């Protein structure tokens, strides 16, 4: 690992790009001064923004392109016509060894499709997944998939469980993370065939994982398990619901605390605790989800985030690079999938009833 880490940035991706991109790099430079950036996008737009952000200007090298993947583009369209887009060129930089990680706040489907085509998946992984951590009553937990794969079969869910378990061990420093599959109930007979079959596989395989069983939506906030496995459709809705709930609580808390003179005085007295509450549940703090299962570190920032949120996504990527995270994933996948399964699992022969 070299002392200088280079990160490629999709400078035009995201609802508030490129202003929040440059602002995020500026903030990230204050935390990680040794990181350098390859910034892909329209030079005429990016350069004036860099001129008023001195730290970002010093750390960035612009790679000019006018082509952009929009938030509305279909993945197939992006693959076909976006070969010179800021997103695709940023991913190519990782493939070519110019950068050690790529960060984009752009179109999730396009990013997943392009990264999968360019970087390829790790051996033993059919589909990459989006994974991140967020707070619970006990501690942070991990959830995947968060939107990359709308429909998943049992094999996908098992692979997500393996990658999520590794992510939790090395990102959250949990020695033996517990794994749960998100379902409509904890009873073994509930759920569709995919979740029931995946549970059966995890229960009966030789994988050295701590499988809890099924968990429900309220178990997410309780911190019942360390790793929550689900398909991307359900996971994305769960994540956005959690973010919206946090914003709703903050809204009404502020509204009621400002409702009368007495409550305002109470708010002043409790200001320190309220600041900690707001900071702990700030979704920007958890911004930056990794696309696990790829031969390269690819971080997806929330499309609607601001500069602070994007800086957290950058820092997440840098942290994963410093930990040689992808190499750890490769080693653990080899150990977990190859060495600990004497005979390859036949997903079609496993009973749907755990």
Secondary structure, DSSP 8 states (H G I E B T S, - for coil): --SSEEEEEETT-STTTTHHHHHHHHHHHHH-TTEEEEEEE-HHHHHHHHHT-HHHHHHEEEEE--B---TT--HHHHHHH-TTBHHHHHHHHHHTTS-SEEEE-S-HHHHHHHHHHHH-B-TT-SS-EEEEEE--SSS-EEEE-SSS-SS--HHHHHHHHHHHHHHHHHHS--TT-EEEEE-S-SSTT-S-HHHHHHHHHHHHS----EEEEEE-HHHHHHT--SEEE--HHHHHHHHHHHHHHHHHHHHHHHHHHTSSHHHHHHHHHTHHHHHHHHHHT-GGGG--EEEETBSSEEEE--TT--HHHHHHHHHHHHHHHHTTHHHHHHHHHIIIIIIT-SS---TTTS-S--
